[in-house]
Amino acid sequence: AAAGSTVELGCSTRGDPAPQVQWHKERGDLPWGRHEVDRDHTLRLYAVTSADAGVYVCTAQSQLGTAAAATFLHV
């Protein structure tokens, strides 16, 4: 991603009941005041900087278990 741009990271889940979804960044916090997660569980990072580079993990959890997927962001 180019520095200063907005990045969208998708996380598609299914289940009945619908799983709870959480995003986190390995070795750091999500950028305070510059991120949001919409109803479709898409993580948006605004005005990204080199400090935002790293591994982002989407975790889905229900009473049936937990699943996670990770992606690496380069800035």
Secondary structure by P-SEA (a helix, b strand, c coil): ccccbbbbbbbbbbcccbbbbbbbbccccccccccccccccbbbbcccccccccbbbbbbbcccbbbbbbbbbcc
